[in-house]
Amino acid sequence: MESVLDSIGAVALVLLVVVGAVAGAIAGKIAGRRMAMYIVVGIAAAVATPFLLAALGIGVLAAGGLLLMLLVALAGAALVLVIVRALTR
């Protein structure tokens, strides 16, 4: 795990947090409630997705660079937010 953190760097980690916060804010606006919960879940999912993929041995993120990592994080956050929305209905 440390190698993943070393390879993405602090700037990328901050960008992952921003991507997750934006995804969570959009989901919160759509849901119309619990904005803070959606933002926190979005951040957690966006940060966790690249680490989970690296733990599973999916190395496409390293080859694709920062943009691909951010897109994967956005997709992971969106998926988790949809699941949270379905469970909290």
C-alpha positions as CSV (number, residue, x, y, z in Angstrom):
1,M,0.0,0.0,0.0
2,E,2.8,2.4,0.7
3,S,4.1,2.0,-2.8
4,V,0.7,3.2,-4.1
5,L,0.8,6.2,-1.9
6,D,4.4,7.0,-2.9
7,S,3.6,6.7,-6.5
8,I,0.5,8.9,-6.5
9,G,1.9,11.6,-4.3
10,A,0.3,14.2,-2.1
11,V,-1.1,16.3,-4.9
12,A,-2.9,13.3,-6.4
13,L,-4.4,12.4,-3.0
14,V,-5.7,16.0,-2.6
15,L,-7.2,15.7,-6.1
16,L,-8.9,12.5,-5.2
17,V,-10.4,14.2,-2.2
18,V,-11.7,17.0,-4.4
19,V,-13.1,14.6,-6.9
20,G,-14.9,12.7,-4.2
21,A,-16.2,15.9,-2.5
22,V,-17.6,17.2,-5.9
23,A,-19.2,13.8,-6.6
24,G,-20.7,13.8,-3.1
25,A,-22.0,17.3,-3.4
26,I,-23.7,16.5,-6.7
27,A,-25.3,13.4,-5.2
28,G,-26.4,15.4,-2.2
29,K,-28.0,18.0,-4.4
30,I,-29.8,15.3,-6.4
31,A,-31.0,13.5,-3.3
32,G,-31.9,16.8,-1.7
33,R,-30.9,15.7,1.8
34,R,-28.0,14.6,3.9
35,M,-25.4,16.7,1.9
36,A,-22.6,16.1,4.5
37,M,-23.1,12.4,4.4
38,Y,-22.9,12.2,0.7
39,I,-19.8,14.3,0.6
40,V,-18.0,12.2,3.2
41,V,-19.0,9.0,1.4
42,G,-17.9,10.4,-1.9
43,I,-14.5,11.4,-0.5
44,A,-14.0,8.0,1.1
45,A,-15.0,6.1,-2.1
46,A,-12.8,8.3,-4.4
47,V,-9.8,7.8,-2.2
48,A,-10.3,4.1,-1.6
49,T,-11.0,3.1,-5.2
50,P,-7.4,3.4,-6.6
51,F,-6.1,1.7,-3.4
52,L,-8.5,-1.2,-3.8
53,L,-7.7,-1.7,-7.5
54,A,-4.0,-1.7,-6.6
55,A,-4.6,-4.2,-3.9
56,L,-6.4,-6.4,-6.4
57,G,-3.4,-6.2,-8.7
58,I,-5.0,-4.0,-11.4
59,G,-2.0,-2.0,-12.6
60,V,-3.8,0.0,-15.3
61,L,-3.8,3.1,-13.0
62,A,-0.1,3.4,-13.0
63,A,0.1,3.2,-16.8
64,G,-2.8,5.6,-17.3
65,G,-1.5,8.4,-15.1
66,L,-3.2,10.9,-13.0
67,L,-6.2,11.5,-15.3
68,L,-7.1,7.9,-15.5
69,M,-6.8,7.6,-11.7
70,L,-9.1,10.5,-11.2
71,L,-11.7,9.1,-13.7
72,V,-11.6,5.7,-11.9
73,A,-12.0,7.5,-8.6
74,L,-15.0,9.4,-9.9
75,A,-16.6,6.2,-11.2
76,G,-16.0,4.4,-7.9
77,A,-17.4,7.3,-5.9
78,A,-20.5,7.5,-8.2
79,L,-21.1,3.7,-7.8
80,V,-20.8,3.9,-4.0
81,L,-23.1,6.9,-3.9
82,V,-25.7,5.1,-5.9
83,I,-25.5,2.2,-3.5
84,V,-25.8,4.6,-0.5
85,R,-28.8,6.3,-2.1
86,A,-30.6,3.0,-2.6
87,L,-29.9,1.9,0.9
88,T,-31.0,5.1,2.6
89,R,-34.3,5.5,0.7
